[in-house]
Amino acid sequence: MKKIYVYTSQEGETPFAAFLDSLNEKQQKKLEYALKCMSMGMGSLSEPQVKHFSIERYRRLYELREKAQILIRVIFALDTKENVILLSPFIKRHKRDTSKALETSLKMLEDIKRNPAALSEYAFSPKGCGK
């Protein structure tokens, strides 16, 4: 079973947690279900649900794609043990939203490299999947 980690900034902010709180309950459940499937190895890391970026600069990054009334995206990376590191979540409205999230994610990875304590294991919500 893969572990899911979230990034926490030096200021103590966790972008993924704040993003998840901004979604309605149905959207939260759908996103948590996708993450739970990824952690259990039930979901394949392939399109259309997961996109691996092929451009050299972003080759370490993936995009989790969910549609629940809106286009929900989460940029993530895999560590050496294939555990998932959630980086930059966003609602996709324009193509440039992805570019901005990719750049933010690269900065987060650099911060994690300098400060491994910036990662904490994600605790699934009790109301999350219902499974």
N, C-alpha and C positions, 0 to 999 in steps of 0.2 A: 504494500500500500504506500503510495506516494504521500509525502507531507505537503501541505500548502502553507507558504509563508507570506506574510505581508510586510511591506516596507513601512518604517516609522521614521520620520524626519528627525533632525537634531532638536527641533522645537517641540517634539512629542506628537506631531500630527501624523495620523495614519490615513492617507488619501483613500484607500479602498474602503475603510470603515465609514468615513464621512460620505463617500459616494453611495454605499449601500444604504445608509440611513436616509438618503435623499430619494430613494426609489419607493414606489408603493409596495404593498405586501406581495402582490402577485409577481412583480418584477424581481423582488428580493428572493422569493422562493425559486423562481426559474434560474436565476444566476447561481444561487447556492446549490441547486440540484446539479447544474453543469459542473461546478467545482467538485462536488462530492463524487460525481461520476469519473472525473479526471483523477481524483485521488485514489479511487478504487480500481482504476485501470479499465473501467467499463466503457469510457468514452475514448474513441480513437483520436489521436492528435492529428486530424486531417481536415481538409476543407469539406463542407462549408463551415463547420462549427469552429475550427481552429485554423488560422492562417499562419504559416511560417514565412517570415520576410526573407526574400532572396537577395536584396541589395546588400552588398558587402558591409556597409556601415551598420545595418540593422540585423545582420544574420543571426545574432544571439537571441533575437526577440520573436515572440509569437503574439497573435491576437486572438483572444477568445471572443466569439461573436454570438450574441443572443438577440432575439427579437421578441419583445414583449410590449407591444404598442409603440415602442421606440427602439432604435438601434443601439443596443448596449454593447460596449466594447471594453475589454480589459487587456492591456499590454502586459505580458508576463515573460519570464525567462525560466530556463531550467538550470538547476545547479548540477554539480558533477554526479550526484546520485539520482538525477532525473526528478528531483523534487521541484515543485512549482513555486516561483517567487512572483507574487502579484505586485505589479508596479503602478501603472498609470491607468485608472479607469476613466471612461468618458462616454457621453452620449454623442453618437455620430450624426452630425447635421450637415457637415461639409467635408470635402476631401482633405482640406487643410487641418481638420481636427485630428486626423490620424498622424499627420506629420508632426504636429505640436506634441502629441502624446508620445511619439517615438523619441523625440529629443528630450523630453522630460524623463522618460524611462532610462535613457543612456546616462543622464545625470544621476539618477537614483542608483543605477548599477555602480557608478564610480564611487558614490557615497558608501554603498554597501562594501565595496572593495576596501575602502579606507577604514570603515567601521562596521564589522560584521554584526555587532550588537543592534544594528538598525533593523534586523530581521526578527520577527517573532512568529511563532506558529499560529496559524489561523484557527480560531475556535468556531465551529459551525454553530449557528443559531439553533436553539431548541425548536423554534417554530419553522426553521429553514425548509428542509425537504419533506418532512413528515415520513421519512423512511429510516 
